Amino acid sequence: MRNNDIAAARDYHESTKLAYINLANKPPLYKTYSGLPTQPLPDDFPLPDAPTLAAVSAFATPDFAPGGEAGGGPEPGLPTLAQLLYFSAGVIRTGMFRLAGEVHFRAAASAGGLYPVETYLACRDLPGLAAGVYHFSPDTFSLTQLRRGDYRAELAAAAGANSSIAAAPLTIIFTTVFWRSSWKYRTRGYRYCFWDNGTVAANLLAAAAAAGLPAQVVNAFLDQPVNELVGIDGVGEAATCLVPIGQVGPAANAGTPASGATGLEPIGGTSVITAPGEIDYPEMRQMHAATLLTDLAEIAGCRGGLAAPVPATPGAFYPLRDAGDGSNPATSAPLGQTIKERGSTRRFDRVSIPFTSLSAILDGSTQGVPADFLNGPGDSLLSLYLIANAVDDLPPGAYYFSPQEKGLAQLKAGAFREEAGHLGFEQALPADAAAVVFFMADLDLILQRYGNRGYRAAQLEAGIVGGKLYLSAHSLGLGASGLTFYDDEVTDFFSPHAAGKSTMFVVPLGVTAERNRVRPFRSRIAMNLDARSRGARRG
């Protein structure tokens, strides 16, 4: 490159511009279709009345009998499907605000309220719904038919002859519109897309459990044929996970394709998912391309658990507590009520919460995720660490949560509100919260086991377990929110126990303040670092 190659200076200048957000190129919250048939969903479905903690902690996968015989259970007709979609990805209420105007509140939490997740389904004939591939529109609460007929065989083949998908009456297909997240969060938004997919999946799993329907998260599938099935390009919008739902029925013939191509006809009509002025973030696009599965051998390598070593629990140990009689410490609100009333906390009161409540939240949320990358109940790619600021009968300090021993091992004692606020990206929420949960993972071990697809699995599971924490906390009358963080500083804070682990997600828990608005915050740690940065010496 020479001095007269002036494109270098222009490219550098453009790529290093600072800006907050540009409302002119904000992508639409909803994908829209024209020229395709639509079917309204019924709105008279019942609210899921199962206790939230019971629904969140349930672990049920389809029990597929030999020969494809029916395993029993309820038949998911159109009202049940409407219930599942509403309580996982629906618009639960709207509000008018002076600056924002009309705001749509969705069933699951989303980073920045950007909702990058789109929802599709493939089903056989169901009561009230013909077999086909459909797109769910939350704003109109309707289904757009993309393809007619039973495509479970094609979907199951793309997932490596997955018997759950072949035999379940319906499978939810989640996709992500990456620009919705990167519009605000830039390249880091790729992480947030999987957190958001996880919170939606957590709601779906809980709603399915409340309806008596088993479900499973499928991370291992050939990306191209799944993207082709729902008519997306796999770049701006891409499939991120599959969730077969319901007891076994007559299995579709899940033949194994010779390659990723399915030879499907293009979907008719037109769709809109973006707005003029979309910005390309090459690192994000390249990261997703590196996670794609292109042959069936790769699918087999992404199934099954990690078999990670169980970390030791040094120091004082505090077993989880119940109310003394084995019951929950407080009434867990029904799942439907919890989701309809849920909202992310913007400010916590600095008051304590019962250890019994924290115990119920942790225990219920860590019973395991039914996923193809895990071995079964209790298995996880994650390690949970906590900062306890104000929990009755639990000394303030830093802790490791041991799901095997059902308790908290103290790593260091002390008041760490300032540290919590700093680690949580200099925000008041973790400083004011009663407790802060940090989801961490051994990425080196995960990537060696699953390849780059393991990164998606770890981020997705963090979002699912984080979503379970949200629901559990709100069902007990507490608040929760998801946060970003300073990655390496979190590892350093919990080391040596957390040495070598990477932070996936952070969720503070506590009592929501009556004035639930963001409080300005700046930790002494940040002020000290800024002051030292002006010094003449390093360190």
N, C-alpha and C positions, 0 to 999 in steps of 0.2 A: 504494500500500500504506500502511495506516494503523497506528498504534500498537496498536489493538485486534485487528489481524489476527495473532493469536498463532500461527498455523500457520507463519509465517516463522521464528520463533525455534526452534520444534520441528524444522522441516525442516533448518535450518542445523545445529543441534546433532547431529541424527542423521547428517547427511552428513559431519561432521568428527570423528566418534568415531575414536579410535585403538584398534586391536586387532591382534594378530598373526594367528593362525588360530583358527577355531572348528571343532573336530572334530565338533561336533554336526550341522553342515550340510555336511560334506564330501561331495561328489558321489561316486557309485560309480565305480570304475575301468573298469567294463565295462557296455556297453549290453546289456540282456537282452530277450528276446522270449518270449512265450507264445502258444500257439494256432497256431503255424506249423510246417511240416515242417522238420526239421533233417537234415543229413547229416554224419556224422563224417568228418574228413579222415584219410588214412592217415599213420601216423607212421614208416613204414619207408623214407622217401625218403632218397637219398644226400646227404651233405654236399657243398656246392659246393667242389671241390678246386682251382679256378683260383687262382693267386696273387692276394692281395688287391689289390696295386698294379695288376696288369693289369686286374682286374675294375673297379676304381674309375676307372681312366683310360680305359676303353673308351667309345667314342662311336658308338652304332649306332641308327639310326632305321629304321622299316619301309621297305623298298624296294618301293614300289607300282608294279607294271608297268601299262602302259596296258591298259584293258579288264578290269582286276581279275584278271589272271592270277596264279597262285601264284608267290611269290618264293622258295619253298624254305624250308629250315630245319626244325627239329624241331617236332613237333606238341605243344603244351602240354596233356598229359593231367592227370588228377587228381593223380598223384604230383608232377609238376612244379609245379602250382598250389600244392599243400601246401608244397612247398619254398619257393616265392616268398613265401607268406604267413608262414611260420614265421620266415624270416630277415629279414623286413622289419618285421612287426608282432606276432610271436609272443612267448610267454613262454618264455624260454630257460632259466631256472632260478628256483628259489624259495629263500628263506632265512628262518630264524627269528632274531629279534633281541629282546633283553630289553625294550626300550621299545616298539619298533614292532610287535612280533609278526611275523606272516608278511608277507614282502615279496616281490613279484613283480618279477623283473628281465626287462625286455623287450629285444628284439633291437636297438632303436635308442634313442639317448639322448633324455631328455625333461626339460625344466626342472622341477625339484622332484619328479621321478618322478610327475607327475600324468597323463601320457598322455592328452591331450585328443583325439587323432586316432582316428577310427573308420574302418574299412575295408569297402568294399562292392565288388562286381564285377558286371559285365554281360557275358554270354558267349553264344556260339552253342553248339550241341552239341559237347562235348568228350569224349574217351575217359574214361568214368567219371563224367561230369557232364552232366546235361541242360541245355539252353539255359534261361537265366533271369537274374534279378537276385537276388543273394545278399548277406547280411551275414556277415562273418567274426567269430567269437567267439574271441578269443585264449585265454580261460581254459578253455574246453571244447574248443578246437581243432576247431571244427566250422563248418559253413555253415548259415545259416537262409535258406530260400528265401522271398523276398518276392514275386516274380512268376515265373510260368512263361512260357517262350517267349523268342524272340530279340528283344531290345529295342535292339540295336546301332543300328538305323536312327533310333530316337527319340533316343538319346544323341548320335549323330553329327549329327543335325539341330540339336539344342540347342547343339552346338559349331560351328554355321555350316557344315553339310555337310562336316564334317571327314572326309576320306577315310581317315586313319589309324584312326579309331575305327570307321568303317563296315566296314573290311576286316580289321582285326586280330581274331583269334579271341576275345580278351577285353580288357576295359578295367577297370582298378582305379579306383574312385571313392573319393577320400579326403574325409572330412568332419571338422569340428571341433566338439566340444562345448565352447563357450566358457566355461561356468561352471567346468569342471574346472581351467582355468588362472586365471581371475579370482578363484576362491575364495581363492587365496593371493596372487596378484600384482595383483589389482584391475584397473584400466583398462589398465595396461601389459601385462597378460596377453595382449592381442590380438596383440602382437608375438610373444610366446612361442609362440602357437598355430601360427604359420607357421614359426618355427624348428623346432618339433617335427614339423610336417608335412614339412619339408625333410629332417630326419635320417631319417625313415621312408622318404621317397622315395629318398634316397641309397642306403639299403640295398637297396631294391627294384631300382633301376637296376643296382647291382652284382650282385645275385643273378640278374637277367635276363641280364646280360652273361655271367656264369659259365655260365648254362644255354644260351647261344647264341641268346638271344631278343632282338631289338631292342625298344626302348621309347622313349617320348617323353612329356614332361611337357606337359600342355595346361592353360593358365591362362585362355584366352579361351573362355568358354561362357556361355550364358544361364542364370542361376542358378536361376530358378524351375522350369523343366522338369526340371533335373537333381535339384533337391531333391525335386520331386514324384515322380520316378522311384524314388527310394529311400525315399520316405515320410517325409520330415522337414520341419520347419516353416520352415527357412531363417533362424531367429532364434536359438533356443537351440542348435540344431545346424544347420550349413550346409556345403554342398559347398565345398571349397577348391581341389582340382585333380583332373585326370583323367590316367590313365597307360595308353594303349593298349599292349598287349604282344603280340609275335609277328609272324611274317611274314604277308604278305598271303594271304588266302584268298578265298572267294566273298564279295563285298561285299554288305552289307545295303543296301537301297534307302534311302539317306540323303536323303529328301525334305526340302525346306525348309518349316518351319512358318510360317504367316502371323503368328503371335505367339508369346509365351512359353508359352502354355497348350498342354498336350499332351492334355488330356481323359482322363487315365489314371484307372482305378478306384482308390479308396483301398486301401491295403494292409491286409489283415485282421490279426487278432491284436492284441496289446497289447505295448508296449515301455516300458522304464524307462531313463531316462538321468540323472535328477537326484534330489535329495533335498529334503525340506522345508527351507525357510529359505533358498532361493536368493536372492541379492542382485542387483538390477539395477544395472548400470553404464551409464548412458545414453550416455556418450561412446563406449564400446566398441560398443554397439549402433548408434549413429549412424555411427560410422566404417565398420562393415561395410556398412551400408545405402548409404553413399556409393560403395562399390566395385562394386555390383551392375551387371551388364550386362542390359539389358532389350530390346534389338533387335539384329538381325543386323549392322547397319552398325557398331555399336560393336565387334563381334567382329573385324571386319576391321582396325579401328584399333588393336587390341591384339596383332596378329600382327607378326612381323618384329623385327629387331634395333634397337638404339638408335643406332648409328653415332656413338658418343661419340668426342671427340678423344682421342688417345693422349697421356697425360701425359709430360712430359719426365723424364729420369732424371739429375738433377744429382748432383754429388759423386762420390766413389769408388764404383766399380761392382764387384760380386762375382758373377761368373757362377755358376750352379748347378753343382754337382760331382757326378760319378758315381764309381764305384770305380776308374776308370782304364781299364777295358776295356769301358765302355758298359753293364755289368750293374748291377743294383741294389746298393746299398751293403751290404745285409744280406739274409738270406733273408726274403722277404715270406711270412708264414704263409698257408695256404689260407684263402679267404674264410669257409668254414663254421666253421673253428676260430677265426678272428678274432672273428666275431660271437658265437659261443657263449661266448667267454672275455672279451668286452669288458665294461668297466665304467667309469663316469666317475671320473676321479682326484679324490680329496679333498685330497691333499697331495703336493707334489712335493719331491724331494730337490734341494738346490742343487748339482747336479753338471751338467757339460757334456754335450752330445750332439754327435755328429759332424755336420759341415756336409753330408756326403754324405747322412745320414739326413734332415735338414731339406730338402735339395734334392729328394730322392725324394718326400717328403710334399707339398711345394709343387707340384712338376711334375705328379705323378699326380693331384692334386686340382683342377688348373686347366686340364685339357684341354678343358673345356667341358661344359655340361649340355644334353642334347637336349631343347629346350623350344621351344614355339611363339613365345615372346617373344625368342628369340635367333636369330642368323643361321646358326649352325653351330659346328663345332669351334673352340674358343678364344675364342668370343665371350662376353661377360659384361656384366652391369649393374654389377658390383662392381669396386672397387679394393682391393687388399690392402696393408696397412701392418703393420710388425712392430716390436716391441721385442725385440732380441736380448740376453739376459742372460748366457747361457753356451753359446755354440756354438763348437766347435773351428774355428780358422782363419777366424773371422768376428769382427771387433772388436765389442765391446759398443756398442750404439747404436740409433738409430731408422732404419728403412729403409722404402722403397717397393719392392714386388715388381713387376717388369716381366715379364708373361707373354710379350710379344712378343720381348724381348731375353733371356729366360730367365736372370734374375739379380736381385740386390738392389742398389738404389741407396741409398747411405747419405745420410740427411737431416741427421743430427747424431750426433756421436760422444759416448760417455760411458756411465757406469753409470746405468741408469734403473730399477733394481728398485723403489725407493720410488714412482716415478712410475707404474710398471706396476701396483703394488698399489693405488694410489689410483684410477687410471683404471678399474680393474676393480672398482669399487664397494667400495673398502676391503676387499679380500680378500687372503689370503695366497697364493692360487693363482697369480695372475700375477706376484707379487713373487718367488716361489720358482721359477717355471717357467724352463726354458732359453730359450724363445722364446714370444712372445705375438703371435697374429695378429688384427688388427683388420680387419673387413670394413666397407668404407665405400662409399657410393653418392652420386651427384649427384642428389638427389631432385628438385630443380627441373627438371632435364633429363628425368628419368624421368616425372614427372607431366605435363609438357608433351607428351611423346610418347604416353603410354598413358592419361592420366587417372588417376583414383584407383586403377584396377585395377593400375597400375604399382607402387603401394606393396605390394600383395600379391605381385607378381612379385619385387620386390627382396628382400623379407623371405624369401620362399620359396627363392629362389636362395641367399641367405646360409645358410639352414638346410641346403640340399643340399650346398653346398661345405663347410660346417662338418662335416656328416656324413661327407663324403669324407675330411676331415682326421682325424676320429676313427678311421675304419677304417684309414687309411694308417698313422697313428702306432701303433695297437695291433698292426698286422701286423708292425711292426719292433721290437716289445717295448717301446714307449714308451707314455706315458699322455697323455690329453687330457681336457678338460672345457670346457663352454660357460659363458659368464658374461654377466651384465648389466654396465652401465657408466655412467659419467657422460658423457652425450652430447656436450655442447658442449666439455667439457674434452679429450675425445679429439681432436676437430677442432682445437682450439687447439694441442695438443701436436704434432701432425704438420703444422701450418701453418708456412709459407705453401703448402707443396705440396698439403695437403689442404683448403685454404680452399674453403668452399662445399659441402663434402661432409658427409653425415650417417652416423653409425655405425649399422650394422645388427646386428652380432653380434661376439662376441669369443671366441677359442679359444686358451687357453694350452697349450703342449706341453712335454714333458720326461720325466724319469724319475720314475715313481711311487714314493713313499716306502714303505718296508716297513710302517710304521704309517700306513695310508692313512685318516687321520681329519683332519677340519678343524682347522687351526691358527688360533688367535685372532690377529688382525692389526689394527694401526692405524698408518697411515703418518705420517711426520713432517709431510707436507703437510697432512693433516687436522688434526693437533694444532696446527699453526701457524695454520691458518684459524680454528679454534675460539678460539684465544688472541686473534687479531686482531679477531674478532667482538665481543669484550668491550671493545675500545678505544673512545675517544671520537670518533675520526676515521674517515672512510671510507677504503677502499683499503688 
